[in-house]
Amino acid sequence: MEQVERRKHKRFPVVKRLSEPVDIFLAPPGAGKETAIPGVIVDISAGGMRLITFAPIDANSILSLNMDLPAIGRAEMDAKVAWTQHKRGVYEIGMEFIKIPEEIRQRLEEMGRAFEECIASLSKGKTDTCSQECPCYILCDNPTKK
């Protein structure tokens, strides 16, 4: 049975240099006392991201995120935890952005589209898909990249 994609934003996986740590603050924005938990991004889109932490975070929690990612830049965002899953001593967390700077959202949309187009081209046997104009170029691990 074919699985239907329900996400409205193109998601792309963590590739080289994107697996930077992210600071997660376990208090609603502006609530004062915050507890920082480190996390590592697995994949990201303009609508949310999936990350790995060593501490559990409850579903429906509202979080503040501080990131500085190559090709995306520095961003402070708020997110709501959609789901959490314990796997082999770590926690996989899926979250939806509820506050994201517009320029970061647009950049993530561009990168998601570019990643999808690249994968489609590679699956058709094309090897000349990479160029420095691609929004994902700095993060790309395509072996045919020049």
Order of alpha helices (4+ residues) and beta strands (2+ residues): beta-beta-beta-beta-beta-beta-beta-alpha
